[in-house]
Amino acid sequence: MNEPARRILLTGASSGIGFQAALQLRRAGHRLVLPCRDAATAEATVRRLAEAGGGAAAGAAGGGPEPLAPLCDLGDLESVERCAAELTRLGEPIDSLVLNAGLQYTGAPAPEVSAQGIELTIAVNHLAHQLLAQRLLPLLLAGRDPRLVVTASEVHDPAAAGGRVGSPAGLGDLAGLRAGLKPADGFAMVDGISPFDADKAYKDSKLCNVLFAREAERRLREQGTPLPVIAWSPGLVIPRSSGGFFRRSRLHNEWGQRLFALVARDLLRLTESVENAGARLAALAADPLETSGGFTYFSNRVLGPGRLSFGAVAPSAEALDDDKARSLWTLSASLLP
């Protein structure tokens, strides 16, 4: 990362992949905006970056300025709207908008809901990020060589290894989204017909991430402001510090997930380290790109025990459905403030 410092907004920087990416970007001197869900998380994130050598104390060693950590609860669209409005008032251009935060609560018997009563997985992983992107687009277009990066997952693809476990991703005709995705009204799933399944809800949200990224690229290109849009899958990332999964995972079957982590990470060696995944995200956010526009999907594919290959691949067939991408964007926008 020897290029000039970039101004990077990164969601999900308080833990996992996002924290590792923020640490490496901070050490490289980039100016970071790290939205956090509450004041305690914001303070802890900035402090941990400093303690790890990526905070204000690193300034003398070449680190950038202390990160800005505005309050932004992705489970509350009004909070997201306030955060976007605050950043817009500040007027600082964004060179890289990195929508990385993710929530999963696999194994939960019943849906959790956002402040607006929407199923929480889709509210956090998709709707909040579309709202941020729409509101912050003027700042992004004012940036230097701007780009949009979205953290998806291979589980969006029913043909991928992770996508074949359990119920596959599938959005149907978006009937649940049309109905507002409110479990109180009987609509917890995007397709509107599947019984609630927290694992499928996560997979569906990752499919939404890819469709959203493709539609964002199309809209930008057609309005005459093309820029690179990257969706990527980090692979199966299980930190050694816990038995849980990366980012905001809520354990509803803790011992089952710990056993899975032991088998997948330590015996079969099918996982990626959080440090490597963070490094890849940092590179996608800040390293020079070969293109000035277009959509690219990168995936960290498993070739065998201990063998991973990261590169550009095609997303799932459903993720390439242009009509569904347009409908998803329009229906999602109708649920935003």
N, C-alpha and C positions, 0 to 999 in steps of 0.2 A: 504494500500500500504506500507507494512513493508519490502518488498523485497529490495535488493540492487538497487541503482539508475540505470535507464535504459537510453540509448541514443535513443531519439524518434524524428523522422521527421514527422511533422504533417502539412498537407496542409489545407487551409481554417481556419487558426487560428485568422484571423483578426475580426471575428464576429461570432455571433450565437453559435452553438454547439461547433465549433472548438475553439472559444475563451474560453468558459467555461471549455472545456477539458484541454486546455493549462494552464489555471489558476490553476486548481486542480493538474495537473501534476507538474507544477512549484513549488507549495506549498509543494508537496511531495518530492522535491529534485531531480527530474529527469532532465537530460540535454536535452534541446529542440532545434531543428532546425525547424524554422517556415518560410518557403518560402512565400514571399509576392509579390504582383504584381508590386509594385513600391516603391521608397524610402520613400515617405510620408506615405504609408500604413505600411511599416516595422517599421518606427520610432514611429508611433502612436500605433501600436500593442504592442511593447516593453514597451512604456511609460504607456499604460493602464494596462498592467500586473503589472507593478511596483506600480501604484497608487491603484490597487485593492488588493495589498498585495501579488502579485505573481511575483514581479520583483526583481531587485538587492537589493532593500531595505529589502526584505524578507530573505536575506542571513543569517543574524544574527539569524533569527528565524528558520533556518533549510532549507530554500529554496535552490535550486540548483543554478548554475551559470546563469548569464544573458543569455537569449536565443540568438542564432544566427538567423538572419533574412535575408537570401540571397534574392536577387531579382529574381523573377520567375513569369512571366506573363503567366498564363495557357492558355490565349487566343492567345499565340504566341509560336509555337513549337520551334522556334529558341531560344527564351528566356529560355524555359524549358531545352533545350539542353545545353545552357551556364551555367545554374544553376547546372545541373547534373555534368558538367565538372569541375566546381569550387569545388563542394563537393568531387568529386573523387580526385582532386588534394590535398585537405586537408587530405583525407585518414582516416577520423574518422569513425569507424564502426557504423552501425545502428542496434540497437536491435529491434526496432519496426518501420516499415514503414507504416504510417497511411495516406491513400489517402481519404481525407474527403471533400475537397473543392467541391462546387457544384454551378451551375448557373441555374436559370430558368427565363424565361421572358414570362410567361403565359399571353395570351391575345394579344400578339403582332401580328399585321396583316401581317407582312413580316419577313423573316428570317434575323437575324444579322449574321455577319461572323467574323471569326478569321483573324489574320494577314495573314494566308495562303489562305484565301477565303473559308474556310470550315465552314459549319453551326456551330454557336458558342456553342450551348448546347453540342453537341457531341464532339466538339473540346476541351472544358474545362473539361467536366465531365468524358470523356472516353479517348480520344487520348492523352491528356497531361499526364494523370496518367499512361497510359501504357508506355509512353516514360520514365517517371521518374522511374517506376519500372524496366524497362529493363536496363536503364543506371546505376541505383544504386544497382542492384542485387549483384555485388561483395561486396559492403559495407554491405549489409544486411546479406549475407552469412558469413561475417566475424564477425557478431555481436554475443552477448551472448543470447542463446535461442531465436533466431530471429523469428519474426512473421510478417505477412502482414495483415493489417486491411483495409477494403474498405467500405465506407459509401454508401449504396444503398438506397432503399426505397421500401415499400410495393406496390407502384404504378407500379412496374415492373410486377406485377401479375394481370392479368385481372380478376381473381376470388376474389381478395382482395377488401375490402371496397373502398379504395382509387383508386384502379385500375379500378373500374366499372364506375367511373364518367368520362364522356367524351369518346373520342376515346381511345381504349385500346392499351397497348404496343404491339408491334409486329414488328419483323425485316424482315419478309419475307425471300427472298433468298439473302438479303444483296446487292441488285442491286445498290442502291444509294451509298453504301460504295465502291462497285467495281468501280463506276464511279467517285469517289473522293469526294463525298458529297459537291460539290460546287454549291450553288444556282445559280451562274452566268451561269452554264451549264444546269440548270434545275433540279438539284438533291439536294434538301434540306433535304430529309428524308432518313433514312437508308434503308428502303425497296425499295426506288426508284420509287414508284408508288403513294403513298399517297400525297394529296395536303398538303402544309405546314400547320402545326398545332403545335404551340409552346408548348402546353400542352402535346401532344403526343411525341414531340421531347424530352421533359424531361423524360417522362415515358420510352421511348426507350433507353435513355442514362443510366437510372437506370437498365434496363435489361442488357445492355452492361456491367455495373459494375459487376453484378453477374456472367455473362458468363466469363468475364475477370478473376475474382477471381478464378473460378473453373478451368479454363485453366491454370492459373499460378500455382495452386497447382499441377495439373497433370504433367506439365512440370518439376517442381522442383522434384517431386517424381520420375519421370522416369529417370531423370539425376542423381539420387542418392543423392540428397540434400533435402529431405523432410522437410517441416516446416509448422506450422499452418497457414492457410489462413482463415480469417474470413470476411464474408460480413454481414452487419447488416442494419436493418431498424429502425431508431429512433422513428418512428411513426409520427404523424402530430404535428409538433413543431411550435407554433406561439408565439413569444416573446410578453409579455405584454407591452413592450416599444413601439410597433408599430403594425400597422394592417397588415404588410406584413408577409411573410413566412420566415423560417430560411435560413441562409446563404445568398448568393448573389442573392436575388430576385429583379427583376425589375418590378415595378408596372405599368402595362399598363391599368388596370382597378382598380384604387386605392380604390374607394368607394365600388365597388363590393367585393374586397378582404377584406376590413375592415368589411363589413357586414358579410361575411363568417366567419371571425375570431370571431366576436361577437357571432354568433350562435354556431359554433363548439367548441369554447373555453369556453365561459361563460354560454351559455344556455344548450347545450347538454353535455358539459364536456367530449369531445372526444379527447382532445389534451394532449400532454406531455409538461412539462415545459422545457425551454432551459437549466435550471440548472440540471435537472435530466438527460436529454439527454447527456449533457456534461459529467456528472459523469459516465454514462454508457460507453461513448467513452473512457474516461480516464481509466476505469477499463479494457476494452478490450485491450488497448494499454500497460498496465503495470502490471495488476494483474496476479498471477500465473495461468497457464492453465493446464487442466487435460490431455492434449494430446501433443505430440511432433510433430505431423503432421496431415494432413488431412484438408478437407474443412468443415466449419460449417457456416450455415446461421442463424442469430438471427433476430427475429422480435418482435416489441412492439405492440401486438395485442390489439384491443379494445374489451372488454368483455361486456361493458355496460357503462352507464353514470358514469364517474369518476373511471372506473375500467379498468386498463391496465395490460397486462401480457407479460413480456419479457422473451423469451426463444428460444431455438433452434427449428426451424420448417423447412419444405421442401420449397424451392423456387418454382417458377412457373414451369409448364411443359416445357415451351420453354427455361427457364434458365437451365434446366437439359439436354438439347440437346447437347451431346458431339461433334457431327459433326459441329454444328453451333458455339460452343465455339472455336473449332480449326480454322474454317474459319474466324471468327471475329478477332481472334488474328493475323492470317496471313495477312488478308486484311488491318487491322489497322496498322500493322508494315510496310506495303508498303507505307503508307502515312507519316511515320515519317522521320525526317532528318537522 
